[in-house]
């Protein structure tokens, strides 16, 4: 059975969110940047903007400043380590 173009577009849009990505987010409240990597940037941003015990959980105003997509998770992690000497950049 052949897939319709609409079905393929929907599938493509879903998997596009699951690319190993390095991102930089910013909190105006803390005046801090945070660099990290993940496979679903939008889902990760929601997590950052919830009240949790981690560094980003203390404020709820994180916004994405930039992202870089990578071919593999290993490449994304290498790039993340290149960018940040620690987890937080001011």
Secondary structure, 3 states (H helix, E strand, C coil): CCCCHHHHHHHHHHHHCCCCEEEEEEECCCCEEEEEEECCHHHHHHHHCCCCCCHHHHCCCCEEEEEEECCCHHHHHHHHHHHCCCCEEC
